[in-house]
């Protein structure tokens, strides 16, 4: 299957560039599994029920993108996968997606996973906050303005400045 390369087509859009790395449906699930401690190919494959071919392609691409790194764990060429700093920051994005899914899609059963914050020891969820004032930050609370990396045509509309 031919991958659409959003980062080339929409080079001045950070959403498109991010989707180029994790927009394929299996990639966020692979990252989640590595984050929770499933680091070996067979563990990830068994948890997700993904084909070996697709998992091999996903892991290779995530390593190529600098999101995961391979570390040998056996004399044979066997590897564990670990998040890089870039990958750990993508997990932050997955935590925001999780909060949305917990709120809107978990139904009466409630969230399938709870998160305990190391700093305070409390069960919590992720919230977006302004880096300057600390107030909650939602789509209705901001204006999207062209940034220094915006395409010249982007000054006409905020849609391509994301």
C-alpha positions as CSV (number, residue, x, y, z in Angstrom):
1,X,0.0,0.0,0.0
2,X,1.3,3.4,-1.0
3,X,1.8,5.8,1.9
4,X,0.8,9.4,1.5
5,X,3.6,11.6,2.5
6,X,1.8,14.5,4.2
7,X,5.1,16.2,5.3
8,X,6.0,16.9,1.7
9,X,2.5,17.8,0.5
10,X,1.8,20.1,3.4
11,X,5.4,21.0,4.4
12,X,4.3,24.1,6.5
13,X,1.7,22.2,8.6
14,X,2.9,20.6,11.9
15,X,-0.3,18.4,12.1
16,X,0.5,16.9,8.6
17,X,4.2,16.4,9.6
18,X,3.1,14.6,12.8
19,X,0.6,12.5,10.9
20,X,3.4,11.5,8.5
21,X,5.1,9.8,11.6
22,X,2.1,8.4,13.5
23,X,-0.9,8.8,11.3
24,X,-1.0,5.1,10.3
25,X,-3.4,3.4,12.7
26,X,-1.0,0.9,14.1
27,X,1.8,3.3,15.0
28,X,0.1,5.0,18.1
29,X,-0.7,1.5,19.4
30,X,2.8,0.3,18.9
31,X,4.1,3.4,20.8
32,X,1.6,2.8,23.6
33,X,2.7,-0.8,23.9
34,X,6.4,0.2,24.1
35,X,5.6,2.9,26.6
36,X,3.8,0.5,29.0
37,X,6.8,-1.9,28.8
38,X,6.1,-4.3,25.9
39,X,9.5,-3.9,24.2
40,X,10.0,-7.1,22.3
41,X,8.6,-7.9,18.8
42,X,6.7,-11.0,19.9
43,X,5.2,-9.2,22.9
44,X,3.9,-6.3,20.8
45,X,2.7,-8.7,18.1
46,X,0.8,-10.8,20.6
47,X,-0.8,-7.8,22.3
48,X,-2.0,-6.1,19.1
49,X,-2.7,-9.2,17.0
50,X,-1.0,-7.3,14.1
51,X,0.6,-9.3,11.3
52,X,4.4,-9.8,11.6
53,X,4.9,-8.1,8.2
54,X,2.9,-4.9,9.2
55,X,4.6,-4.8,12.7
56,X,8.1,-5.1,11.1
57,X,7.2,-2.2,8.7
58,X,5.8,-0.1,11.6
59,X,8.8,-0.7,13.9
60,X,11.3,0.0,11.1
61,X,9.5,3.3,10.2
62,X,9.3,4.5,13.8
63,X,13.0,3.7,14.3
64,X,13.8,5.5,11.0
65,X,11.9,8.5,12.2
66,X,13.8,8.6,15.5
67,X,10.8,7.8,17.7
68,X,12.0,4.4,18.7
69,X,15.5,2.9,19.1
70,X,16.5,-0.8,18.8
71,X,18.6,-2.3,21.5
72,X,20.0,-5.8,21.2
73,X,19.0,-8.2,24.0
74,X,20.3,-11.5,22.7
75,X,23.3,-13.0,20.9
76,X,21.1,-13.6,17.9
77,X,20.0,-10.5,16.1
78,X,17.0,-9.9,18.4
79,X,16.1,-6.4,19.6
80,X,14.0,-4.6,22.2
81,X,12.4,-1.3,21.2
82,X,12.7,1.8,23.5
83,X,11.2,5.2,23.2
84,X,13.6,8.0,22.3
85,X,13.0,11.5,23.7
86,X,11.1,12.3,20.5
87,X,9.0,9.1,21.1
88,X,8.3,10.0,24.7
89,X,7.0,13.4,23.7
90,X,4.7,11.6,21.2
91,X,3.3,9.6,24.1
92,X,2.4,12.9,25.6
93,X,0.2,13.4,22.6
94,X,-1.3,10.0,23.0
95,X,-2.2,10.8,26.6
96,X,-4.2,13.8,25.3
97,X,-5.9,11.5,22.9
98,X,-6.6,9.1,25.7
99,X,-8.3,11.9,27.8
100,X,-10.6,12.6,24.9
101,X,-11.4,9.0,24.4
102,X,-12.0,8.5,28.1
103,X,-14.4,11.5,28.1
104,X,-16.3,10.8,25.0
105,X,-16.0,7.1,24.2
106,X,-15.6,5.0,27.3
107,X,-19.3,4.8,28.1
108,X,-20.7,3.6,31.5
109,X,-17.8,1.3,32.1
110,X,-15.4,4.3,32.5
111,X,-11.8,4.6,31.3
112,X,-10.0,1.3,30.7
113,X,-6.7,2.7,32.3
114,X,-6.0,5.1,35.1
115,X,-2.9,7.2,35.4
116,X,-1.1,8.0,38.6
117,X,1.0,11.2,38.5
118,X,4.4,10.5,40.0
119,X,4.8,14.0,41.5
120,X,1.7,14.0,43.6
121,X,0.7,10.4,43.7
122,X,-2.9,11.1,42.6
123,X,-4.9,9.5,39.8
124,X,-5.3,12.1,37.2
125,X,-5.6,12.9,33.5
126,X,-3.8,15.2,31.1
127,X,-5.0,18.7,30.5
128,X,-3.6,21.2,28.0
129,X,-2.4,24.4,29.8
130,X,-0.8,27.6,28.5
131,X,3.0,27.5,29.0
132,X,3.0,31.1,30.0
133,X,0.1,31.6,32.4
134,X,-0.9,28.0,33.3
135,X,-4.5,28.5,32.5
136,X,-6.4,25.7,30.6
137,X,-5.9,26.0,26.8
138,X,-8.6,24.7,24.4
139,X,-9.4,25.3,20.8
140,X,-11.9,28.0,21.6
141,X,-9.4,29.9,23.8
142,X,-6.7,30.5,21.1
143,X,-6.1,32.2,17.8
144,X,-3.9,30.4,15.3
145,X,-1.4,32.9,13.8
146,X,1.2,32.3,11.1
147,X,4.5,31.3,12.6
148,X,8.1,31.8,11.4
149,X,7.9,28.5,9.4
150,X,4.6,29.2,7.7
151,X,4.3,29.0,4.0
152,X,3.9,32.4,2.3
153,X,0.3,31.7,1.4
154,X,-0.5,30.7,5.0
155,X,-0.8,34.3,6.0
156,X,-4.2,34.4,4.5
157,X,-5.7,31.6,6.7
158,X,-5.0,29.9,9.9
159,X,-5.8,26.4,8.6
160,X,-2.3,25.9,7.2
161,X,-0.4,27.2,10.2
162,X,-1.1,24.3,12.5
